[in-house]
Amino acid sequence: MYGTFKYFGLVLVIVGIATFILDKTVGAEIPLLVGLFILFVSKAKVEDERAVVLKSSSAYIALILSYGFKLISTNLYAHEAISFQLTDINHFLILIFALANCIYYSRLYLHWD
C-alpha cells in the first residue's frame, strides 16, 4: 500500500510534465502539482526519525531557495534583465515541491558517513 501512493505520484508527475509543456490552458499545471505533493508526503514502509527530519528540513530548504529565487527573478524582471516573472502561485508551489523532493531523495539515498 505504501508504494502505491508513490507510484501514483510518479505517474502524475510524468503526465503533469507533459501536460504542463503541451497544454497552455489555465489549470494545466494541476496534475504536476498534485503529483509532486503526493510524492513528497507519501510514506515509506519504514519511516524512522532520520527520514522525518530529512523530509521537514528539505521542505524548509526548498521554501527558502524558492522564495529567494522569486525575489531575485522579480528584481531582475523589474530591471528588464529577464523576460519572465514567477507570478502564479501554482508555479511557485511546483518549484517548492520539486526542490523539496530533489533535496529529500538526494539526502536520503546519497549520504556520506
Jmol script that loads the backbone (N, CA, C; Angstrom):
load data "model"
ATOM      1  N   MET A   1       0.824  -1.200   0.000  1.00  0.00           N
ATOM      2  CA  MET A   1       0.000   0.000   0.000  1.00  0.00           C
ATOM      3  C   MET A   1       0.871   1.267   0.000  1.00  0.00           C
ATOM      4  N   TYR A   2       2.034   1.179   0.668  1.00  0.00           N
ATOM      5  CA  TYR A   2       2.888   2.356   0.765  1.00  0.00           C
ATOM      6  C   TYR A   2       3.442   2.767  -0.599  1.00  0.00           C
ATOM      7  N   GLY A   3       3.865   1.792  -1.384  1.00  0.00           N
ATOM      8  CA  GLY A   3       4.436   2.087  -2.685  1.00  0.00           C
ATOM      9  C   GLY A   3       3.405   2.555  -3.696  1.00  0.00           C
ATOM     10  N   THR A   4       2.134   2.241  -3.461  1.00  0.00           N
ATOM     11  CA  THR A   4       1.081   2.612  -4.402  1.00  0.00           C
ATOM     12  C   THR A   4       0.969   4.120  -4.539  1.00  0.00           C
ATOM     13  N   PHE A   5       0.977   4.833  -3.434  1.00  0.00           N
ATOM     14  CA  PHE A   5       0.884   6.292  -3.477  1.00  0.00           C
ATOM     15  C   PHE A   5       2.110   6.909  -4.152  1.00  0.00           C
ATOM     16  N   LYS A   6       3.272   6.336  -3.888  1.00  0.00           N
ATOM     17  CA  LYS A   6       4.492   6.854  -4.503  1.00  0.00           C
ATOM     18  C   LYS A   6       4.455   6.659  -6.019  1.00  0.00           C
ATOM     19  N   TYR A   7       4.005   5.478  -6.477  1.00  0.00           N
ATOM     20  CA  TYR A   7       3.894   5.239  -7.917  1.00  0.00           C
ATOM     21  C   TYR A   7       2.815   6.105  -8.542  1.00  0.00           C
ATOM     22  N   PHE A   8       1.719   6.302  -7.834  1.00  0.00           N
ATOM     23  CA  PHE A   8       0.662   7.189  -8.334  1.00  0.00           C
ATOM     24  C   PHE A   8       1.186   8.616  -8.475  1.00  0.00           C
ATOM     25  N   GLY A   9       1.971   9.057  -7.508  1.00  0.00           N
ATOM     26  CA  GLY A   9       2.584  10.385  -7.583  1.00  0.00           C
ATOM     27  C   GLY A   9       3.549  10.497  -8.756  1.00  0.00           C
ATOM     28  N   LEU A  10       4.349   9.461  -8.987  1.00  0.00           N
ATOM     29  CA  LEU A  10       5.284   9.471 -10.115  1.00  0.00           C
ATOM     30  C   LEU A  10       4.550   9.520 -11.457  1.00  0.00           C
ATOM     31  N   VAL A  11       3.454   8.771 -11.570  1.00  0.00           N
ATOM     32  CA  VAL A  11       2.663   8.796 -12.801  1.00  0.00           C
ATOM     33  C   VAL A  11       2.080  10.185 -13.014  1.00  0.00           C
ATOM     34  N   LEU A  12       1.561  10.785 -11.954  1.00  0.00           N
ATOM     35  CA  LEU A  12       1.019  12.139 -12.075  1.00  0.00           C
ATOM     36  C   LEU A  12       2.097  13.155 -12.445  1.00  0.00           C
ATOM     37  N   VAL A  13       3.295  12.990 -11.930  1.00  0.00           N
ATOM     38  CA  VAL A  13       4.389  13.901 -12.274  1.00  0.00           C
ATOM     39  C   VAL A  13       4.734  13.780 -13.754  1.00  0.00           C
ATOM     40  N   ILE A  14       4.834  12.556 -14.254  1.00  0.00           N
ATOM     41  CA  ILE A  14       5.176  12.351 -15.669  1.00  0.00           C
ATOM     42  C   ILE A  14       4.079  12.901 -16.574  1.00  0.00           C
ATOM     43  N   VAL A  15       2.822  12.584 -16.251  1.00  0.00           N
ATOM     44  CA  VAL A  15       1.704  13.107 -17.042  1.00  0.00           C
ATOM     45  C   VAL A  15       1.628  14.620 -16.892  1.00  0.00           C
ATOM     46  N   GLY A  16       1.883  15.117 -15.687  1.00  0.00           N
ATOM     47  CA  GLY A  16       1.826  16.555 -15.433  1.00  0.00           C
ATOM     48  C   GLY A  16       2.881  17.340 -16.181  1.00  0.00           C
ATOM     49  N   ILE A  17       4.078  16.782 -16.315  1.00  0.00           N
ATOM     50  CA  ILE A  17       5.139  17.465 -17.064  1.00  0.00           C
ATOM     51  C   ILE A  17       4.740  17.589 -18.532  1.00  0.00           C
ATOM     52  N   ALA A  18       4.227  16.485 -19.089  1.00  0.00           N
ATOM     53  CA  ALA A  18       3.792  16.529 -20.486  1.00  0.00           C
ATOM     54  C   ALA A  18       2.636  17.509 -20.668  1.00  0.00           C
ATOM     55  N   THR A  19       1.692  17.497 -19.747  1.00  0.00           N
ATOM     56  CA  THR A  19       0.553  18.409 -19.827  1.00  0.00           C
ATOM     57  C   THR A  19       0.998  19.853 -19.658  1.00  0.00           C
ATOM     58  N   PHE A  20       1.908  20.094 -18.750  1.00  0.00           N
ATOM     59  CA  PHE A  20       2.398  21.447 -18.492  1.00  0.00           C
ATOM     60  C   PHE A  20       3.111  22.029 -19.705  1.00  0.00           C
ATOM     61  N   ILE A  21       3.860  21.178 -20.413  1.00  0.00           N
ATOM     62  CA  ILE A  21       4.603  21.642 -21.588  1.00  0.00           C
ATOM     63  C   ILE A  21       3.684  21.825 -22.793  1.00  0.00           C
ATOM     64  N   LEU A  22       2.783  20.880 -23.002  1.00  0.00           N
ATOM     65  CA  LEU A  22       1.979  20.884 -24.229  1.00  0.00           C
ATOM     66  C   LEU A  22       0.700  21.712 -24.133  1.00  0.00           C
ATOM     67  N   ASP A  23       0.096  21.769 -22.960  1.00  0.00           N
ATOM     68  CA  ASP A  23      -1.196  22.444 -22.809  1.00  0.00           C
ATOM     69  C   ASP A  23      -0.984  23.796 -22.133  1.00  0.00           C
ATOM     70  N   LYS A  24      -1.464  24.853 -22.735  1.00  0.00           N
ATOM     71  CA  LYS A  24      -1.275  26.200 -22.190  1.00  0.00           C
ATOM     72  C   LYS A  24      -2.558  26.774 -21.581  1.00  0.00           C
ATOM     73  N   THR A  25      -3.542  25.924 -21.281  1.00  0.00           N
ATOM     74  CA  THR A  25      -4.776  26.422 -20.680  1.00  0.00           C
ATOM     75  C   THR A  25      -4.589  26.610 -19.180  1.00  0.00           C
ATOM     76  N   VAL A  26      -5.533  27.309 -18.593  1.00  0.00           N
ATOM     77  CA  VAL A  26      -5.494  27.547 -17.150  1.00  0.00           C
ATOM     78  C   VAL A  26      -5.745  26.231 -16.419  1.00  0.00           C
ATOM     79  N   GLY A  27      -4.925  25.921 -15.448  1.00  0.00           N
ATOM     80  CA  GLY A  27      -5.076  24.705 -14.660  1.00  0.00           C
ATOM     81  C   GLY A  27      -4.337  23.506 -15.217  1.00  0.00           C
ATOM     82  N   ALA A  28      -3.554  23.682 -16.261  1.00  0.00           N
ATOM     83  CA  ALA A  28      -2.820  22.559 -16.853  1.00  0.00           C
ATOM     84  C   ALA A  28      -1.699  22.080 -15.939  1.00  0.00           C
ATOM     85  N   GLU A  29      -1.315  22.888 -14.975  1.00  0.00           N
ATOM     86  CA  GLU A  29      -0.213  22.518 -14.087  1.00  0.00           C
ATOM     87  C   GLU A  29      -0.673  21.712 -12.871  1.00  0.00           C
ATOM     88  N   ILE A  30      -1.979  21.529 -12.714  1.00  0.00           N
ATOM     89  CA  ILE A  30      -2.517  20.859 -11.523  1.00  0.00           C
ATOM     90  C   ILE A  30      -2.037  19.408 -11.396  1.00  0.00           C
ATOM     91  N   PRO A  31      -2.032  18.576 -12.461  1.00  0.00           N
ATOM     92  CA  PRO A  31      -1.510  17.207 -12.272  1.00  0.00           C
ATOM     93  C   PRO A  31      -0.061  17.175 -11.797  1.00  0.00           C
ATOM     94  N   LEU A  32       0.763  18.071 -12.303  1.00  0.00           N
ATOM     95  CA  LEU A  32       2.155  18.134 -11.861  1.00  0.00           C
ATOM     96  C   LEU A  32       2.243  18.541 -10.397  1.00  0.00           C
ATOM     97  N   LEU A  33       1.485  19.529 -10.004  1.00  0.00           N
ATOM     98  CA  LEU A  33       1.491  19.995  -8.618  1.00  0.00           C
ATOM     99  C   LEU A  33       1.011  18.907  -7.665  1.00  0.00           C
ATOM    100  N   VAL A  34      -0.079  18.242  -8.013  1.00  0.00           N
ATOM    101  CA  VAL A  34      -0.620  17.179  -7.162  1.00  0.00           C
ATOM    102  C   VAL A  34       0.349  16.001  -7.106  1.00  0.00           C
ATOM    103  N   GLY A  35       0.948  15.646  -8.229  1.00  0.00           N
ATOM    104  CA  GLY A  35       1.908  14.544  -8.246  1.00  0.00           C
ATOM    105  C   GLY A  35       3.130  14.817  -7.384  1.00  0.00           C
ATOM    106  N   LEU A  36       3.672  16.018  -7.469  1.00  0.00           N
ATOM    107  CA  LEU A  36       4.820  16.377  -6.629  1.00  0.00           C
ATOM    108  C   LEU A  36       4.450  16.375  -5.151  1.00  0.00           C
ATOM    109  N   PHE A  37       3.245  16.851  -4.842  1.00  0.00           N
ATOM    110  CA  PHE A  37       2.789  16.860  -3.453  1.00  0.00           C
ATOM    111  C   PHE A  37       2.622  15.434  -2.924  1.00  0.00           C
ATOM    112  N   ILE A  38       1.973  14.562  -3.705  1.00  0.00           N
ATOM    113  CA  ILE A  38       1.780  13.173  -3.278  1.00  0.00           C
ATOM    114  C   ILE A  38       3.124  12.483  -3.112  1.00  0.00           C
ATOM    115  N   LEU A  39       4.031  12.719  -4.023  1.00  0.00           N
ATOM    116  CA  LEU A  39       5.361  12.119  -3.934  1.00  0.00           C
ATOM    117  C   LEU A  39       6.094  12.584  -2.674  1.00  0.00           C
ATOM    118  N   PHE A  40       5.904  13.838  -2.297  1.00  0.00           N
ATOM    119  CA  PHE A  40       6.594  14.362  -1.110  1.00  0.00           C
ATOM    120  C   PHE A  40       5.984  13.852   0.190  1.00  0.00           C
ATOM    121  N   VAL A  41       4.669  13.746   0.272  1.00  0.00           N
ATOM    122  CA  VAL A  41       4.038  13.360   1.533  1.00  0.00           C
ATOM    123  C   VAL A  41       3.833  11.859   1.681  1.00  0.00           C
ATOM    124  N   SER A  42       4.100  11.070   0.630  1.00  0.00           N
ATOM    125  CA  SER A  42       3.920   9.625   0.744  1.00  0.00           C
ATOM    126  C   SER A  42       4.954   9.052   1.702  1.00  0.00           C
ATOM    127  N   LYS A  43       4.515   8.087   2.469  1.00  0.00           N
ATOM    128  CA  LYS A  43       5.381   7.492   3.475  1.00  0.00           C
ATOM    129  C   LYS A  43       6.035   6.235   2.939  1.00  0.00           C
ATOM    130  N   ALA A  44       7.202   5.937   3.463  1.00  0.00           N
ATOM    131  CA  ALA A  44       7.904   4.709   3.124  1.00  0.00           C
ATOM    132  C   ALA A  44       7.440   3.603   4.068  1.00  0.00           C
ATOM    133  N   LYS A  45       7.872   2.376   3.782  1.00  0.00           N
ATOM    134  CA  LYS A  45       7.490   1.264   4.660  1.00  0.00           C
ATOM    135  C   LYS A  45       8.029   1.466   6.066  1.00  0.00           C
ATOM    136  N   VAL A  46       9.264   1.925   6.146  1.00  0.00           N
ATOM    137  CA  VAL A  46       9.879   2.210   7.442  1.00  0.00           C
ATOM    138  C   VAL A  46      10.136   3.706   7.498  1.00  0.00           C
ATOM    139  N   GLU A  47       9.382   4.385   8.326  1.00  0.00           N
ATOM    140  CA  GLU A  47       9.516   5.839   8.461  1.00  0.00           C
ATOM    141  C   GLU A  47      10.163   6.121   9.820  1.00  0.00           C
ATOM    142  N   ASP A  48      11.481   6.254   9.848  1.00  0.00           N
ATOM    143  CA  ASP A  48      12.191   6.490  11.092  1.00  0.00           C
ATOM    144  C   ASP A  48      12.399   7.991  11.317  1.00  0.00           C
ATOM    145  N   GLU A  49      13.055   8.310  12.416  1.00  0.00           N
ATOM    146  CA  GLU A  49      13.262   9.720  12.768  1.00  0.00           C
ATOM    147  C   GLU A  49      14.137  10.435  11.750  1.00  0.00           C
ATOM    148  N   ARG A  50      15.112   9.725  11.201  1.00  0.00           N
ATOM    149  CA  ARG A  50      16.005  10.335  10.210  1.00  0.00           C
ATOM    150  C   ARG A  50      15.228  10.772   8.976  1.00  0.00           C
ATOM    151  N   ALA A  51      14.321   9.935   8.500  1.00  0.00           N
ATOM    152  CA  ALA A  51      13.537  10.275   7.312  1.00  0.00           C
ATOM    153  C   ALA A  51      12.615  11.459   7.581  1.00  0.00           C
ATOM    154  N   VAL A  52      12.037  11.505   8.760  1.00  0.00           N
ATOM    155  CA  VAL A  52      11.146  12.619   9.111  1.00  0.00           C
ATOM    156  C   VAL A  52      11.926  13.928   9.191  1.00  0.00           C
ATOM    157  N   VAL A  53      13.095  13.882   9.820  1.00  0.00           N
ATOM    158  CA  VAL A  53      13.931  15.087   9.925  1.00  0.00           C
ATOM    159  C   VAL A  53      14.418  15.524   8.550  1.00  0.00           C
ATOM    160  N   LEU A  54      14.830  14.581   7.718  1.00  0.00           N
ATOM    161  CA  LEU A  54      15.270  14.923   6.371  1.00  0.00           C
ATOM    162  C   LEU A  54      14.135  15.535   5.550  1.00  0.00           C
ATOM    163  N   LYS A  55      12.930  14.987   5.694  1.00  0.00           N
ATOM    164  CA  LYS A  55      11.796  15.498   4.925  1.00  0.00           C
ATOM    165  C   LYS A  55      11.429  16.907   5.360  1.00  0.00           C
ATOM    166  N   SER A  56      11.372  17.158   6.652  1.00  0.00           N
ATOM    167  CA  SER A  56      10.993  18.501   7.114  1.00  0.00           C
ATOM    168  C   SER A  56      12.084  19.526   6.817  1.00  0.00           C
ATOM    169  N   SER A  57      13.346  19.154   7.006  1.00  0.00           N
ATOM    170  CA  SER A  57      14.408  20.108   6.706  1.00  0.00           C
ATOM    171  C   SER A  57      14.527  20.353   5.199  1.00  0.00           C
ATOM    172  N   SER A  58      14.233  19.355   4.388  1.00  0.00           N
ATOM    173  CA  SER A  58      14.232  19.550   2.936  1.00  0.00           C
ATOM    174  C   SER A  58      13.130  20.515   2.517  1.00  0.00           C
ATOM    175  N   ALA A  59      11.988  20.438   3.180  1.00  0.00           N
ATOM    176  CA  ALA A  59      10.899  21.376   2.884  1.00  0.00           C
ATOM    177  C   ALA A  59      11.292  22.801   3.259  1.00  0.00           C
ATOM    178  N   TYR A  60      11.960  22.967   4.395  1.00  0.00           N
ATOM    179  CA  TYR A  60      12.416  24.301   4.806  1.00  0.00           C
ATOM    180  C   TYR A  60      13.432  24.866   3.822  1.00  0.00           C
ATOM    181  N   ILE A  61      14.397  24.038   3.440  1.00  0.00           N
ATOM    182  CA  ILE A  61      15.429  24.497   2.496  1.00  0.00           C
ATOM    183  C   ILE A  61      14.802  24.855   1.157  1.00  0.00           C
ATOM    184  N   ALA A  62      13.871  24.015   0.689  1.00  0.00           N
ATOM    185  CA  ALA A  62      13.212  24.281  -0.596  1.00  0.00           C
ATOM    186  C   ALA A  62      12.397  25.570  -0.551  1.00  0.00           C
ATOM    187  N   LEU A  63      11.737  25.834   0.560  1.00  0.00           N
ATOM    188  CA  LEU A  63      10.955  27.067   0.699  1.00  0.00           C
ATOM    189  C   LEU A  63      11.862  28.295   0.665  1.00  0.00           C
ATOM    190  N   ILE A  64      12.975  28.232   1.356  1.00  0.00           N
ATOM    191  CA  ILE A  64      13.911  29.360   1.385  1.00  0.00           C
ATOM    192  C   ILE A  64      14.520  29.595   0.003  1.00  0.00           C
ATOM    193  N   LEU A  65      14.959  28.516  -0.669  1.00  0.00           N
ATOM    194  CA  LEU A  65      15.541  28.665  -2.001  1.00  0.00           C
ATOM    195  C   LEU A  65      14.523  29.167  -3.016  1.00  0.00           C
ATOM    196  N   SER A  66      13.294  28.666  -2.941  1.00  0.00           N
ATOM    197  CA  SER A  66      12.260  29.097  -3.886  1.00  0.00           C
ATOM    198  C   SER A  66      11.887  30.554  -3.675  1.00  0.00           C
ATOM    199  N   TYR A  67      11.780  30.959  -2.430  1.00  0.00           N
ATOM    200  CA  TYR A  67      11.439  32.360  -2.172  1.00  0.00           C
ATOM    201  C   TYR A  67      12.589  33.283  -2.577  1.00  0.00           C
ATOM    202  N   GLY A  68      13.818  32.836  -2.365  1.00  0.00           N
ATOM    203  CA  GLY A  68      14.966  33.612  -2.827  1.00  0.00           C
ATOM    204  C   GLY A  68      14.970  33.748  -4.339  1.00  0.00           C
ATOM    205  N   PHE A  69      14.661  32.651  -5.042  1.00  0.00           N
ATOM    206  CA  PHE A  69      14.556  32.713  -6.496  1.00  0.00           C
ATOM    207  C   PHE A  69      13.443  33.663  -6.921  1.00  0.00           C
ATOM    208  N   LYS A  70      12.325  33.635  -6.198  1.00  0.00           N
ATOM    209  CA  LYS A  70      11.198  34.529  -6.510  1.00  0.00           C
ATOM    210  C   LYS A  70      11.619  35.986  -6.355  1.00  0.00           C
ATOM    211  N   LEU A  71      12.306  36.321  -5.286  1.00  0.00           N
ATOM    212  CA  LEU A  71      12.747  37.696  -5.065  1.00  0.00           C
ATOM    213  C   LEU A  71      13.757  38.151  -6.118  1.00  0.00           C
ATOM    214  N   ILE A  72      14.710  37.289  -6.431  1.00  0.00           N
ATOM    215  CA  ILE A  72      15.729  37.645  -7.423  1.00  0.00           C
ATOM    216  C   ILE A  72      15.122  37.787  -8.810  1.00  0.00           C
ATOM    217  N   SER A  73      14.241  36.856  -9.182  1.00  0.00           N
ATOM    218  CA  SER A  73      13.638  36.937 -10.527  1.00  0.00           C
ATOM    219  C   SER A  73      12.717  38.142 -10.650  1.00  0.00           C
ATOM    220  N   THR A  74      12.019  38.498  -9.586  1.00  0.00           N
ATOM    221  CA  THR A  74      11.167  39.690  -9.621  1.00  0.00           C
ATOM    222  C   THR A  74      12.014  40.949  -9.785  1.00  0.00           C
ATOM    223  N   ASN A  75      13.132  41.016  -9.081  1.00  0.00           N
ATOM    224  CA  ASN A  75      14.031  42.162  -9.204  1.00  0.00           C
ATOM    225  C   ASN A  75      14.638  42.246 -10.602  1.00  0.00           C
ATOM    226  N   LEU A  76      15.083  41.117 -11.131  1.00  0.00           N
ATOM    227  CA  LEU A  76      15.649  41.107 -12.479  1.00  0.00           C
ATOM    228  C   LEU A  76      14.594  41.451 -13.535  1.00  0.00           C
ATOM    229  N   TYR A  77      13.367  41.017 -13.330  1.00  0.00           N
ATOM    230  CA  TYR A  77      12.286  41.353 -14.255  1.00  0.00           C
ATOM    231  C   TYR A  77      11.969  42.846 -14.200  1.00  0.00           C
ATOM    232  N   ALA A  78      11.997  43.418 -12.992  1.00  0.00           N
ATOM    233  CA  ALA A  78      11.728  44.847 -12.842  1.00  0.00           C
ATOM    234  C   ALA A  78      12.810  45.692 -13.519  1.00  0.00           C
ATOM    235  N   HIS A  79      14.037  45.193 -13.543  1.00  0.00           N
ATOM    236  CA  HIS A  79      15.139  45.898 -14.201  1.00  0.00           C
ATOM    237  C   HIS A  79      15.312  45.460 -15.658  1.00  0.00           C
ATOM    238  N   GLU A  80      14.362  44.712 -16.169  1.00  0.00           N
ATOM    239  CA  GLU A  80      14.318  44.238 -17.558  1.00  0.00           C
ATOM    240  C   GLU A  80      15.548  43.426 -17.946  1.00  0.00           C
ATOM    241  N   ALA A  81      16.099  42.686 -16.987  1.00  0.00           N
ATOM    242  CA  ALA A  81      17.235  41.818 -17.285  1.00  0.00           C
ATOM    243  C   ALA A  81      16.778  40.437 -17.768  1.00  0.00           C
ATOM    244  N   ILE A  82      15.583  40.010 -17.354  1.00  0.00           N
ATOM    245  CA  ILE A  82      14.995  38.761 -17.832  1.00  0.00           C
ATOM    246  C   ILE A  82      13.584  39.050 -18.317  1.00  0.00           C
ATOM    247  N   SER A  83      13.042  38.136 -19.127  1.00  0.00           N
ATOM    248  CA  SER A  83      11.734  38.390 -19.735  1.00  0.00           C
ATOM    249  C   SER A  83      10.595  37.610 -19.089  1.00  0.00           C
ATOM    250  N   PHE A  84      10.837  36.889 -17.991  1.00  0.00           N
ATOM    251  CA  PHE A  84       9.762  36.149 -17.320  1.00  0.00           C
ATOM    252  C   PHE A  84       9.719  36.532 -15.850  1.00  0.00           C
ATOM    253  N   GLN A  85       8.544  36.284 -15.270  1.00  0.00           N
ATOM    254  CA  GLN A  85       8.373  36.574 -13.854  1.00  0.00           C
ATOM    255  C   GLN A  85       7.550  35.454 -13.229  1.00  0.00           C
ATOM    256  N   LEU A  86       7.924  35.015 -12.057  1.00  0.00           N
ATOM    257  CA  LEU A  86       7.217  33.957 -11.356  1.00  0.00           C
ATOM    258  C   LEU A  86       6.060  34.579 -10.587  1.00  0.00           C
ATOM    259  N   THR A  87       4.874  34.629 -11.220  1.00  0.00           N
ATOM    260  CA  THR A  87       3.733  35.299 -10.600  1.00  0.00           C
ATOM    261  C   THR A  87       2.645  34.342 -10.153  1.00  0.00           C
ATOM    262  N   ASP A  88       2.496  33.203 -10.807  1.00  0.00           N
ATOM    263  CA  ASP A  88       1.427  32.268 -10.476  1.00  0.00           C
ATOM    264  C   ASP A  88       1.807  31.463  -9.235  1.00  0.00           C
ATOM    265  N   ILE A  89       0.875  31.359  -8.286  1.00  0.00           N
ATOM    266  CA  ILE A  89       1.154  30.638  -7.042  1.00  0.00           C
ATOM    267  C   ILE A  89       1.374  29.157  -7.301  1.00  0.00           C
ATOM    268  N   ASN A  90       0.690  28.586  -8.291  1.00  0.00           N
ATOM    269  CA  ASN A  90       0.892  27.169  -8.599  1.00  0.00           C
ATOM    270  C   ASN A  90       2.301  26.899  -9.106  1.00  0.00           C
ATOM    271  N   HIS A  91       2.844  27.812  -9.881  1.00  0.00           N
ATOM    272  CA  HIS A  91       4.225  27.638 -10.358  1.00  0.00           C
ATOM    273  C   HIS A  91       5.214  27.738  -9.199  1.00  0.00           C
ATOM    274  N   PHE A  92       4.928  28.620  -8.249  1.00  0.00           N
ATOM    275  CA  PHE A  92       5.779  28.740  -7.065  1.00  0.00           C
ATOM    276  C   PHE A  92       5.721  27.456  -6.234  1.00  0.00           C
ATOM    277  N   LEU A  93       4.531  26.891  -6.072  1.00  0.00           N
ATOM    278  CA  LEU A  93       4.389  25.646  -5.317  1.00  0.00           C
ATOM    279  C   LEU A  93       5.050  24.473  -6.037  1.00  0.00           C
ATOM    280  N   ILE A  94       4.962  24.453  -7.362  1.00  0.00           N
ATOM    281  CA  ILE A  94       5.645  23.413  -8.130  1.00  0.00           C
ATOM    282  C   ILE A  94       7.149  23.508  -7.897  1.00  0.00           C
ATOM    283  N   LEU A  95       7.676  24.714  -7.894  1.00  0.00           N
ATOM    284  CA  LEU A  95       9.107  24.912  -7.629  1.00  0.00           C
ATOM    285  C   LEU A  95       9.472  24.423  -6.229  1.00  0.00           C
ATOM    286  N   ILE A  96       8.644  24.731  -5.248  1.00  0.00           N
ATOM    287  CA  ILE A  96       8.912  24.301  -3.874  1.00  0.00           C
ATOM    288  C   ILE A  96       8.917  22.783  -3.762  1.00  0.00           C
ATOM    289  N   PHE A  97       7.859  22.130  -4.269  1.00  0.00           N
ATOM    290  CA  PHE A  97       7.772  20.678  -4.123  1.00  0.00           C
ATOM    291  C   PHE A  97       8.794  19.941  -4.979  1.00  0.00           C
ATOM    292  N   ALA A  98       9.137  20.479  -6.136  1.00  0.00           N
ATOM    293  CA  ALA A  98      10.175  19.853  -6.959  1.00  0.00           C
ATOM    294  C   ALA A  98      11.528  19.929  -6.243  1.00  0.00           C
ATOM    295  N   LEU A  99      11.849  21.091  -5.701  1.00  0.00           N
ATOM    296  CA  LEU A  99      13.100  21.220  -4.946  1.00  0.00           C
ATOM    297  C   LEU A  99      13.088  20.359  -3.684  1.00  0.00           C
ATOM    298  N   ALA A 100      11.965  20.338  -2.984  1.00  0.00           N
ATOM    299  CA  ALA A 100      11.873  19.544  -1.753  1.00  0.00           C
ATOM    300  C   ALA A 100      12.073  18.062  -2.050  1.00  0.00           C
ATOM    301  N   ASN A 101      11.461  17.559  -3.117  1.00  0.00           N
ATOM    302  CA  ASN A 101      11.642  16.160  -3.488  1.00  0.00           C
ATOM    303  C   ASN A 101      13.081  15.876  -3.884  1.00  0.00           C
ATOM    304  N   CYS A 102      13.673  16.743  -4.677  1.00  0.00           N
ATOM    305  CA  CYS A 102      15.068  16.545  -5.094  1.00  0.00           C
ATOM    306  C   CYS A 102      16.016  16.567  -3.900  1.00  0.00           C
ATOM    307  N   ILE A 103      15.818  17.519  -3.018  1.00  0.00           N
ATOM    308  CA  ILE A 103      16.687  17.627  -1.845  1.00  0.00           C
ATOM    309  C   ILE A 103      16.496  16.433  -0.920  1.00  0.00           C
ATOM    310  N   TYR A 104      15.244  16.049  -0.686  1.00  0.00           N
ATOM    311  CA  TYR A 104      14.963  14.941   0.237  1.00  0.00           C
ATOM    312  C   TYR A 104      15.545  13.623  -0.276  1.00  0.00           C
ATOM    313  N   TYR A 105      15.239  13.269  -1.526  1.00  0.00           N
ATOM    314  CA  TYR A 105      15.704  11.975  -2.028  1.00  0.00           C
ATOM    315  C   TYR A 105      17.214  11.943  -2.242  1.00  0.00           C
ATOM    316  N   SER A 106      17.812  13.073  -2.578  1.00  0.00           N
ATOM    317  CA  SER A 106      19.274  13.074  -2.691  1.00  0.00           C
ATOM    318  C   SER A 106      19.925  12.946  -1.318  1.00  0.00           C
ATOM    319  N   ARG A 107      19.358  13.569  -0.313  1.00  0.00           N
ATOM    320  CA  ARG A 107      19.914  13.442   1.035  1.00  0.00           C
ATOM    321  C   ARG A 107      19.621  12.079   1.643  1.00  0.00           C
ATOM    322  N   LEU A 108      18.507  11.454   1.262  1.00  0.00           N
ATOM    323  CA  LEU A 108      18.134  10.148   1.807  1.00  0.00           C
ATOM    324  C   LEU A 108      19.026   9.048   1.243  1.00  0.00           C
ATOM    325  N   TYR A 109      19.284   9.081  -0.060  1.00  0.00           N
ATOM    326  CA  TYR A 109      20.000   7.992  -0.703  1.00  0.00           C
ATOM    327  C   TYR A 109      21.478   8.275  -0.958  1.00  0.00           C
ATOM    328  N   LEU A 110      21.884   9.539  -0.970  1.00  0.00           N
ATOM    329  CA  LEU A 110      23.286   9.881  -1.207  1.00  0.00           C
ATOM    330  C   LEU A 110      23.887  10.506   0.051  1.00  0.00           C
ATOM    331  N   HIS A 111      24.058   9.737   1.062  1.00  0.00           N
ATOM    332  CA  HIS A 111      24.617  10.273   2.296  1.00  0.00           C
ATOM    333  C   HIS A 111      26.049   9.794   2.477  1.00  0.00           C
ATOM    334  N   TRP A 112      26.808  10.621   3.150  1.00  0.00           N
ATOM    335  CA  TRP A 112      28.201  10.307   3.427  1.00  0.00           C
ATOM    336  C   TRP A 112      28.363  10.036   4.908  1.00  0.00           C
ATOM    337  N   ASP A 113      29.153   9.028   5.222  1.00  0.00           N
ATOM    338  CA  ASP A 113      29.379   8.679   6.634  1.00  0.00           C
ATOM    339  C   ASP A 113      30.607   9.349   7.174  1.00  0.00           C
TER     340      ASP A 113
END
end "model"
wireframe off; spacefill off
backbone 0.3
color backbone group
